Amino acid sequence: MKKILKRLFKITLLVFTTAIVTVATIIFSPQYLFANKMEYKNFTVYSNEKMSNDIKIVLDNAINLVKKSEIDDPGYKYNIIFSYNSLLDKIDDKLFGTGPAARSRGKNIIIKVRIDSKNNLAFPTFHKACQENLTCLLAHEMTHCLQLNKYGIMKFNPFKHPEHWKLEGYPEYVARKTELLNKGYELTSEIDRYINLESKSTDTWISAVDEGGCEVPDFYYKGLLMIEYLIDVKHLSYDKILNDTASENTVYQQMIKWNGSNKQIKK
């Protein structure tokens, strides 16, 4: 009887260990699950569907945004994995929840939603159905990869990382730099818009800048505005922002004060 129990224990342990290793391999090396592979410049793209050449234009535009970042690494190689409706997608949903439209893990950028590369669109459905700029989505996740690349896993990991406004605000700033440079865009107007939206909303989600009906968690948009203020107005580097010990509320109130003063000067 003892021998039978011992054997059953070994078999159970082996099955459990194999399952853990299999799931870990799928999560951290998911590219092997996909039938199609395309190499292009700094990217290796994986998908179960054959990718059209339209994706190359999207990738070019994304890397043009990211290369303007101070933490860019021109030699960095990205794995872009379009996982919509795949086995990886289902496992990821079970383990981590249905969550965001995309995730970055190491060098892997996993796009979990349906895309239309010809029209540069992604279609999130988690919070609400909407249309998102695919270039911006990729550039945001690429910047997360570069945060990990520059500062290391001890400073950027799921359990230890900078405050959310610093963590997510900078990728938003990089990804939306083209929009921020558009004629007619003004930081002061966006700060006013944020204050107005926040005062009317009881939700933690808020309308993003120029998105097709999409909303983002409040701290994404707030973080974007604060990072833009610190970099474009205060002329701080991202390094200095990360190392600054001022609280989120302190920086936010400084931005609000500047916003009010700046509008007074314009009058």
Steps between C-alpha positions, in 0.01 A plus 500: 500500500782737593670426168178577311452830687863591442466426130177702478671790676789492253262487204292787640811705566629431150166598340481817713860598421448433129184713501679789674795484261265482198296802612816697586643421156177612331491825701866598460580342163164509323634559151535126439121462508446700182499376144627813324818695558621818328831673561521872429770741623499489884189281509405137483124476455304188591140422412272211413385702201732607223591867547459743212770750411284773656639402838845619390375857469351477850828364637701774328277767651520342845878481499523859374308606811706290737839601361436857618490375859806552718490132601496366143746228409544486120619140516210372708305211345126468561274197467152613394240230563147540367319257725131580446287186550810280534589240764736756655215750524277251680774397744595861564136589573469211745821586686502879492144605417356643179677828579665737252519493122873420513768380737880519496711222649872531452548544126155362423217740416170313499211665317189331636233668287390493139696733273466661159855584391386656172305767689740508797234392749465272802163411649497470881184364660593456868368829643284585199515434128704769323765570237858569607800621301712187442824698458449666840414168662822342371716803588361501854588133553838543331581773751416260783754258350758778495427594862587144599801500266649820646412479869493125555255249640575596860348846440236410241307183579136416591578517873735797512485795262470881505170665585237433234506855366873465433470141379215559253521876443836480321398228247186706431715810446728315256214330316295820459781742421368560147162601643668728755680682218185549293408858421225606734603269783568681827603342828303763692180407317557130567560568871171693510332213315636245748384704800155536344471130416625392840253725681207348309606136512444251779686236300872425498498508118524819299489599132848499347651750258357459148393136531216333313264479793762336723553579865808438714552465875514844659870475587598442135361837393603681818847345472528607136424862590738500798784344299439747216511788749823376661680431169372779274450778755743419783751341257568198720628171365316176569797396715450805721125442517556142618751610762294793626342423838223762476157345548249464219273758662787749537588475132133515400439815705812661349361425155159646591666814637709538184190447288317782679799736480557424134139583413528828691808596299321426171220736602 
